[in-house]
Amino acid sequence: MHGYSSPARLDHKVPMSRFFGLLAVTARVDLMNPLMREIGASVLIGEEVKTARIGHLRQQARAIATEIRELEQSAPMIGRGNLR
């Protein structure tokens, strides 16, 4: 790691595989989030995934409710009077 962190070696870059290993052994997965934010992403840690899933399900439920309201505006009643 000294070679990667030496100020004299500006051309050295840590490969992602080693970066992931460093995050794992230091238990600092939170360090990944600033890097991910640069590309418009985010890191969810542990149970945060459930919170994100709840938000996604609520968004889907709103979209479904909107579609139902739109269909109700033009959907005919179902009846047996239309049979011949």
N, C-alpha and C positions, 0 to 999 in steps of 0.2 A: 504494500500500500504506500510505502514511502515514495516510490517512483511516481505514483499517480498524484500524490499530494504535494510534491516538491514544487515550490514557486519557480525554480530554475528550469523546469521541464514543462513548458507551456503546450507542447505538442502531444502530451500524454492525455489520453482520455480513458475513463473507466468504462469497460464494456458493460452493457446492460446486465449480462448474466452475473457479473461480479457485483454490480450495484444492487441487484435483487438479493444476492447472498448477503451483502452488507446490511440491507434493510432487515432481512430475516434474523440474522444473528444479533443485531442490536435492538430488535423489536421496535423499530422506528419507521413503520410503514407510513406514518403521517408525513414523512419527508418526501414521499412520492407526489403528494397533492400539488405542491407548487409547480412541479414540472408538468404535471398533467393539465393544470390550468392554462399553461402557455398554449396548448393545442385545443382548448375549449372543452376539456374533459375534467372529470373529478374522480377521486378514489373514495369508495365506500368501504368502511372498515367494520367488520363483524356484523352486528345486528342492524347497522344502518341500512343494509340491503332491504330489510323488511319495511323500513320507513319509505324508501324509494318505491318499493312495490305497491304500498298503499296509495301513494300519490298517483302512480300509473293506473291502478285500478279505478281510482276516483275519476281520473281523466277519461278513461274508457266509458265509465258509467254516465258521465255527462254527455259524451258523444252519442251513446245509445239513447238516452232520454231525448236528446234533440231530434234524432232520427224518428223516434216513435211519435213525437209531437207533429213532425212534418207529415208523416204517413197518415196520422189520424185526421188531418185536414182534408185528405182526398180519398181515404179508404171507404168503400161502400160497406153497408151492412151485409152480413152474410145471412142469407135466408133461403128457404126452400122454394120460395115463390118464383125463382128464376129458372127452375127446372122445366123442361118440356118433354 
